[in-house]
Structures are given as structure tokens and as C-alpha cells.
């Protein structure tokens, strides 16, 4: 009589988890043990993981971290962290530092992780881009991340925009925040003011006036629209005090030059001065605030 008992299927094609279940589990220290929840995810000792030196996030809210820790105690880690292997029993975090820190706070000794192969530059790029895409960085952290991608990953603005899914104007708006004085940058970091407030303030060239309107914004809890109006009024006042440019032009030509000047300002992410006379001779001035700002402008001009 034929044996009708179910035949044990070959382990081929059943995934790494099945293979390990069919054979004695190895426990040598230098081997990774896959988590039972998902093939390709490994349980790694928290003590063997180094923090990410390229972490773009510089501030973690203590209360939010404690809430995440409490959730991990109940639910466990829902989304694994990502690490790279440096050596046996030695890993470095690529992304997921909040989950990593919260897991330690919750008393976990092991944590599920994806293990990737990456050199320093690839790790920096992966860490920055993945964190930017999470949408929980503040505007200043995003700006610093963009700057690091440009400087340390040798990317041009067009390439950066493609990598992070943003157009050049959006990237420029973030980079311009780095021109603001430290007090205002701290206000962005601590969410005292919004990205909209900061974009308005960056259009003021005089630092003392920037700080005065920033202080007024915080004390009176001004809306973005109100700050924009204050900045516009201030800049109009400054223009009235400066020598008139583009004199001797007919109104239509003056209007065209004004529109072109605004287009140039939007393109370069900086206040551009365009002057011309009735013979169509003149000059274009593009101010820059630092060496990195100059390099940014030169990249737009494709000079470097």
C-alpha cells in the first residue's frame, strides 16, 4: 500500500527562514541570525551598533522619544533600522536613529535591522536622503542635509533635485535659510517660526533689521503674511532711499527690466540687481554671503 503521508517539500525556493528551520540553527558570534518575522531582516545586538556619524538630525524631542519607547515595549519594532556591517559583531547605523535610541530606552538587547553594503560616501548619501524623505526633519535640518549632499557627495543642484524629488527653486529656498543669523536659525530649529516666516526674513539684507523683525514676529506671534508685508515695506523703504536706477527708460522698458530682475532673483535664490540705460548698457549684480553661497551661484552658472 502506497504511503499517503505528506512528503516534506524541498527547502529550495522557500526563503532563508525555511532553510534555517530545516537545519540546526547556528549560534556562532560572527553569524547573523535572521528575525523570524521577515527574511532578510536580522536580529542584531544593540551593543554592537554604532550611531551614525552622518546623522542629519541634531535634535530629538525627549517626550516624543519616550512615547516611541513606550510603544516599542508594547508593539515591538514595526519598521527595522538600516545598518552596514563594519566587521564581525560591529555595525554602523545608516537610518533609524530614533527607533534605535527608543529601543535602548525600552531596554531591548536586540533589534531587527536591514544590513546593507556601503562605503562612507554612499552611507552619507543614503542616510541624508532617507531622512529627508521622512518629512519629520525641521526646515533647517533639511537645509543642512542639502548642503552636505552638495558639498560632501559632490552633487550638483540638478542632481540633488533629482535625488530628493524637488525642483531647483525648492532646494534653493532651503539653502538660503543657511544665510540667516544663528538666532533665527535656532528659531527655525525649535519651531518658534515656520519655514514661511524664514523665507520672508531671508529677503532682508541687513542682519540687525532681520533680527528686529524676527523678535517682533515671535513676541507678537505674527502670521507669515504679516511678516511678508513688513519685509516688503522695509525693502520698499530702502529702495526709496537708494539712488534711482534705470532712469531715462520708458515705462514699458522699465517694467520689462523689473520683471527680468525678479526672474533672475528667483533663479539664483538671491537678490539680483539689474541696471540698464536708454542705450541698453548696464550691469547685473549677484550678491553672495559666503564661500559656499558663491559656489552655489557658480554651479547654477555651470562655471564649476
C-alpha positions as CSV (number, residue, x, y, z in Angstrom):
1,X,0.0,0.0,0.0
2,X,1.4,3.4,-1.0
3,X,2.5,5.7,1.7
4,X,0.0,8.6,1.6
5,X,1.7,10.7,4.3
6,X,2.5,14.3,3.2
7,X,6.0,14.4,1.8
8,X,8.3,17.0,3.2
9,X,8.9,19.6,0.5
10,X,12.4,20.6,-0.6
11,X,13.6,23.8,1.1
12,X,14.6,25.2,-2.2
13,X,12.7,28.4,-3.1
14,X,11.1,28.6,0.4
15,X,13.3,31.5,1.6
16,X,16.1,31.9,4.1
17,X,13.8,31.4,7.1
18,X,12.7,28.0,5.9
19,X,16.2,26.8,5.2
20,X,17.3,27.7,8.7
21,X,14.3,25.9,10.2
22,X,15.2,22.7,8.3
23,X,18.8,22.7,9.6
24,X,20.4,23.2,13.1
25,X,20.5,26.9,13.9
26,X,24.0,28.2,14.1
27,X,24.8,30.4,17.0
28,X,28.4,31.4,16.4
29,X,29.1,35.0,17.3
30,X,30.2,36.1,13.9
31,X,27.0,34.9,12.1
32,X,23.8,36.9,11.8
33,X,20.5,35.2,12.9
34,X,17.5,36.2,10.7
35,X,14.5,37.5,12.6
36,X,11.5,35.1,12.4
37,X,9.2,37.9,11.2
38,X,10.8,38.5,7.8
39,X,13.6,37.0,5.6
40,X,16.4,39.4,5.0
41,X,16.0,41.2,8.3
42,X,18.4,40.3,11.1
43,X,18.3,40.5,14.8
44,X,21.4,42.4,15.9
45,X,22.6,43.1,19.4
46,X,22.1,46.8,20.4
47,X,25.5,46.8,21.9
48,X,27.1,46.0,18.6
49,X,25.6,49.0,16.8
50,X,27.4,52.4,16.5
51,X,25.5,55.6,15.9
52,X,25.6,57.2,12.5
53,X,28.2,59.9,12.3
54,X,26.4,61.4,9.3
55,X,23.1,61.7,11.0
56,X,21.4,64.8,9.7
57,X,19.0,65.1,12.6
58,X,20.6,67.0,15.5
59,X,17.6,67.4,17.9
60,X,15.3,64.7,19.3
61,X,12.3,65.6,21.4
62,X,12.6,63.8,24.7
63,X,8.8,63.4,25.2
64,X,8.3,62.0,21.7
65,X,11.3,59.6,22.2
66,X,9.7,58.4,25.4
67,X,6.4,57.8,23.7
68,X,8.1,55.8,21.0
69,X,9.9,53.8,23.6
70,X,6.6,53.0,25.4
71,X,5.1,51.9,22.1
72,X,8.1,49.7,21.4
73,X,7.6,48.0,24.7
74,X,4.1,47.0,23.7
75,X,4.2,46.6,20.0
76,X,7.9,45.9,19.3
77,X,9.8,47.4,16.4
78,X,7.4,47.7,13.4
79,X,10.0,49.1,10.9
80,X,13.5,47.7,11.1
81,X,16.5,50.1,11.2
82,X,19.1,50.0,8.5
83,X,22.8,49.4,9.2
84,X,26.1,48.5,7.4
85,X,28.5,45.8,8.6
86,X,31.9,47.2,9.6
87,X,33.4,43.9,11.0
88,X,32.3,40.8,12.8
89,X,29.9,41.9,15.6
90,X,30.3,45.5,14.6
91,X,27.7,47.6,12.7
92,X,27.0,51.2,12.0
93,X,23.6,52.8,11.8
94,X,22.5,54.2,8.4
95,X,19.0,55.2,9.3
96,X,16.5,54.8,12.1
97,X,18.3,56.5,15.0
98,X,15.0,57.4,16.8
99,X,14.0,53.8,16.7
100,X,17.5,52.8,17.9
101,X,17.5,55.2,20.8
102,X,14.0,54.4,21.8
103,X,14.7,50.7,21.7
104,X,17.7,51.2,24.1
105,X,15.4,53.3,26.3
106,X,12.9,50.5,26.3
107,X,15.6,48.0,27.5
108,X,15.8,46.0,24.3
109,X,19.0,44.0,23.8
110,X,18.4,43.1,20.2
111,X,16.8,45.0,17.3
112,X,15.7,44.0,13.8
113,X,17.8,45.5,11.1
114,X,18.4,45.5,7.3
115,X,22.1,45.1,6.6
116,X,23.5,46.9,3.6
117,X,26.9,47.2,2.0
118,X,28.0,50.8,1.6
119,X,31.2,52.9,1.6
120,X,31.4,56.2,3.6
121,X,30.0,58.4,0.7
122,X,27.2,56.0,-0.1
123,X,26.3,55.8,3.5
124,X,26.2,59.6,3.9
125,X,24.0,59.9,0.8
126,X,21.6,57.1,1.9
127,X,21.3,58.5,5.4
128,X,20.7,62.1,4.3
129,X,18.2,61.2,1.5
130,X,16.3,58.7,3.6
131,X,16.0,61.1,6.5
132,X,14.9,64.0,4.2
133,X,12.1,61.8,2.7
134,X,10.7,61.0,6.1
135,X,9.2,64.5,6.4
136,X,9.9,64.8,10.1
137,X,13.1,66.9,9.8
138,X,12.7,70.6,10.5
139,X,13.5,73.1,7.7
140,X,17.0,73.9,9.0
141,X,17.9,70.2,9.2
142,X,16.8,69.7,5.6
143,X,18.8,72.8,4.5
144,X,22.0,71.4,6.2
145,X,21.3,68.0,4.6
146,X,21.0,69.6,1.2
147,X,24.3,71.5,1.8
148,X,26.1,68.3,2.8
149,X,24.8,66.4,-0.2
150,X,26.2,69.2,-2.4
151,X,29.5,69.5,-0.7
152,X,30.3,66.0,0.5
153,X,28.7,63.8,-2.1
154,X,29.9,66.0,-4.9
155,X,26.4,66.6,-6.3
156,X,25.2,69.5,-8.5
157,X,21.9,71.2,-7.8
158,X,20.2,69.5,-10.7
159,X,21.4,66.0,-9.4
160,X,20.4,66.9,-5.9
161,X,16.9,67.9,-7.0
162,X,16.5,64.6,-8.8
163,X,17.7,62.6,-5.8
164,X,15.3,64.2,-3.4
165,X,12.4,64.7,-5.8
166,X,12.4,68.5,-5.5
167,X,12.9,71.3,-8.1
168,X,15.8,73.7,-8.0
169,X,13.7,76.6,-6.6
170,X,12.6,74.5,-3.6
171,X,16.2,73.4,-3.0
172,X,17.4,77.0,-3.2
173,X,14.7,78.1,-0.8
174,X,16.1,75.7,1.8
175,X,19.7,76.5,1.2
176,X,19.0,80.3,1.6
177,X,18.0,79.6,5.2
178,X,21.7,79.0,6.0
179,X,22.3,82.6,5.3
180,X,20.2,83.7,8.3
181,X,21.9,84.6,11.6
182,X,22.2,81.9,14.3
183,X,19.4,83.3,16.4
184,X,16.9,83.0,13.6
185,X,18.3,79.5,12.6
186,X,17.7,78.4,16.2
187,X,14.1,79.7,15.9
188,X,13.6,77.5,12.9
189,X,15.1,74.5,14.6
190,X,13.0,75.0,17.7
191,X,9.9,75.6,15.6
192,X,9.4,79.1,17.0
193,X,9.0,80.3,13.5
194,X,7.9,78.4,10.3
195,X,9.6,77.9,7.0
196,X,7.3,80.6,5.6
197,X,8.5,83.2,8.2
198,X,12.1,82.3,7.5
199,X,11.7,82.6,3.7
200,X,10.4,86.1,4.2
201,X,13.2,87.1,6.6
202,X,15.9,85.9,4.3
203,X,15.0,88.6,1.9
204,X,16.3,91.3,4.3
205,X,19.9,92.0,3.7
206,X,20.6,93.9,7.0
207,X,21.1,91.5,9.8
208,X,20.0,93.9,12.5
209,X,16.8,94.5,10.7
210,X,16.3,90.8,10.2
211,X,16.7,90.2,14.0
212,X,14.4,93.1,14.8
213,X,11.6,91.7,12.6
214,X,12.3,88.1,13.9
215,X,11.9,89.4,17.5
216,X,8.7,91.2,16.6
217,X,7.4,88.1,14.9
218,X,8.0,85.9,18.0
219,X,6.7,88.4,20.6
220,X,3.5,89.3,18.6
221,X,3.0,85.8,17.1
222,X,2.8,87.4,13.6
223,X,1.4,85.4,10.7
224,X,3.6,84.6,7.6
225,X,1.5,87.1,5.6
226,X,2.1,89.8,8.1
227,X,5.9,89.2,8.1
228,X,5.9,89.2,4.3
229,X,4.2,92.6,4.4
230,X,6.7,94.0,6.9
231,X,9.6,92.8,4.8
232,X,8.1,94.2,1.6
233,X,7.5,97.6,3.3
234,X,11.1,97.6,4.6
235,X,12.6,96.8,1.3
236,X,10.5,99.4,-0.5
237,X,11.7,102.0,2.0
238,X,15.3,101.0,1.4
239,X,14.8,101.3,-2.4
240,X,13.4,104.8,-1.9
241,X,16.5,105.8,0.0
242,X,18.9,104.4,-2.7
243,X,19.8,106.2,-5.9
244,X,17.3,105.5,-8.6
245,X,18.4,103.0,-11.2
246,X,17.2,102.5,-14.7
247,X,16.4,106.2,-15.1
248,X,15.7,107.6,-18.5
249,X,13.8,104.5,-19.6
250,X,10.3,104.5,-20.9
251,X,7.7,102.9,-18.5
252,X,7.4,99.7,-20.7
253,X,11.1,99.1,-20.8
254,X,11.4,99.8,-17.1
255,X,8.7,97.2,-16.4
256,X,10.4,94.6,-18.5
257,X,13.7,95.1,-16.7
258,X,11.9,94.8,-13.4
259,X,10.3,91.5,-14.4
260,X,13.6,90.2,-15.7
261,X,15.3,91.2,-12.4
262,X,12.7,89.2,-10.4
263,X,13.2,86.2,-12.7
264,X,16.9,86.3,-12.1
265,X,16.4,86.6,-8.3
266,X,14.2,83.6,-8.3
267,X,16.7,81.6,-10.5
268,X,19.7,82.4,-8.3
269,X,17.9,82.4,-5.0
270,X,19.5,85.7,-4.2
271,X,18.5,89.4,-4.5
272,X,19.8,90.4,-8.0
273,X,20.3,94.0,-9.2
274,X,19.8,94.6,-12.9
275,X,20.5,98.1,-14.2
276,X,20.3,99.4,-17.7
277,X,20.2,102.8,-19.5
278,X,18.4,104.0,-22.6
279,X,21.2,102.6,-24.8
280,X,20.7,99.1,-23.3
281,X,24.0,99.2,-21.5
282,X,24.2,98.2,-17.8
283,X,25.2,95.7,-15.3
284,X,24.0,92.7,-13.2
285,X,25.0,92.3,-9.6
286,X,24.5,89.0,-7.8
287,X,25.5,89.3,-4.1
288,X,26.7,86.3,-2.1
289,X,27.0,85.8,1.7
290,X,29.8,83.2,1.9
291,X,32.2,81.0,0.0
292,X,29.6,78.2,-0.1
293,X,27.0,80.7,-1.3
294,X,29.4,81.8,-4.1
295,X,30.0,78.1,-5.1
296,X,26.2,77.6,-5.2
297,X,25.9,80.6,-7.7
298,X,28.8,79.3,-9.7
299,X,27.2,75.9,-10.0
300,X,24.0,77.5,-11.3
301,X,26.1,79.3,-13.9
302,X,27.8,76.0,-14.6
303,X,31.2,77.6,-14.1
304,X,32.3,74.8,-11.7
